[in-house]
Amino acid sequence: MHTMAYQKKLPVSPLKIIVMDNCHDLGSAINGHIVSERKDHKPDDEFLSGLSGYICDSYITGYHMEFLHTGERQAIIDESIRGSDLFIITDVVNHSLGKSPDEHFQDLKRVINACHGNANRINVIMPYLYEGRHNNRKRLESLDCALALQDMVDMGISNIITFDAHEPRVQNAIPIQGIDNFPTSYQFIEAIINGGEGITFDKDHLLIVSPDVGGMGRVVFYSSILGVNMGMFYIRKDYSSVIDGEHPVAAVEFLGGDITGKDIIIVDDMIDTGKSIINTSRELKNRGAGKVIIASTFGLFTKGFSEFDAAYSEGLFDRIYTTNLTYCSPELINKPYYKLVDMSRQIANIILSMNHDASFSELADQAKLINSLLGK
């Protein structure tokens, strides 16, 4: 790896990482990258290389929860974090532990509270932004994401790092603090190229598609960098009637050119139940699409995999790519149509850059990285 900006600066303070129990695998991988990076790239500066705790076998600090008979619990940090630059990593949508996102977020607040007043800085890495889908008020409803962000800032958080936020403007809730919202486009393109999908990245063979209006920003970015055309599905509803609490779909319109024989990459920020992604794949196949690749940052699969298994057997799509920014079950990883996009090295580089108070430009300039990857 070439010398990055952070390697030219002193760290803010000794690095410590708390990996919440909902993201053990991701946290361990991140820690491994940081350990290897610092051992393999020992700095020339004798002062820096001799700093206590700069090079060590692990940066992870343990914690545990103590329970009372009433069911109440509190967080206990297992070792000293005084004066450290602390990073807390959490996955609030990991349902494998039997906890809801609300419980995960409450545990995060307990850990923050336990650390407050000891760490030099407390940074929270929350790849899936808690309640991030509820970002604007259309009726009498709570704006929980805004409140959560304000809560963390009020508790003394220095930085909040997230990825592909569903609505980045939610950071207006904390305008002075702000959020570092990182894209995942480079990692997806790299994974698809290395995945051997046999896709040709030019406008004659490839089309980038959004399943709805909300994802147009991502599609515009991909298409402009890759030099290919784009398309979008628009669902036209019949607002004159309501069936099962919803307005029925009157028609599905595709806004884009001819897709006959073209390979498609469907880009979205998350797979929830999977209904919209599967319907999009079906509409593309009905219009004569070739290969259909699904690229989604967060693979939640809240309704399981049975409908995806059926859609794959029907030939509606060829591959699904999601990141490990949220929990990926062994069942998902072993699916013949699934491939994982590893984000652990990207997060490790973010942590290292922040710990040295260095520029993010190398990590955030996805266009430059993708152009380099494609040999442009």
Number of C-alpha atoms within 10 A of each C-alpha: 6 5 8 15 16 20 19 13 14 15 20 16 19 21 24 25 24 20 24 20 18 21 20 16 15 23 23 15 17 24 24 18 17 23 18 14 17 17 15 11 13 15 14 10 12 9 10 16 16 12 13 10 14 18 21 12 14 16 22 19 18 16 17 14 14 11 11 9 6 6 7 9 14 15 19 16 16 10 9 13 20 16 16 19 23 29 26 21 25 28 26 27 25 20 15 11 9 8 14 14 16 13 13 22 20 14 20 21 18 17 21 23 16 15 20 17 14 14 20 17 22 23 23 21 21 19 25 24 26 22 19 18 15 17 19 15 9 7 6 6 9 12 17 15 20 20 14 19 23 16 14 20 17 9 14 15 18 17 18 22 21 20 21 20 22 19 14 16 13 22 20 13 17 16 10 9 16 18 21 17 16 20 18 18 20 20 18 23 18 15 19 21 16 10 14 8 13 11 17 12 15 13 15 13 17 25 28 23 29 26 23 18 11 14 16 19 10 18 23 18 16 24 19 12 15 21 14 17 21 25 23 21 19 15 16 13 14 13 11 7 10 10 7 6 7 11 14 16 11 11 11 14 12 20 13 13 10 13 21 14 15 20 23 25 25 25 25 24 21 20 20 15 17 19 12 13 23 20 15 24 25 18 17 25 20 11 14 14 22 19 23 23 23 22 26 21 26 24 24 21 15 12 12 14 15 9 14 22 14 11 17 17 12 10 14 24 27 18 20 22 22 25 22 20 24 22 22 20 12 8 9 17 12 10 14 12 17 14 19 17 20 17 17 22 17 16 26 20 20 22 24 21 21 19 24 21 16 19 14 17 9 14 18 17 13 19 16 15 17 20 13 10 13 14 7 9
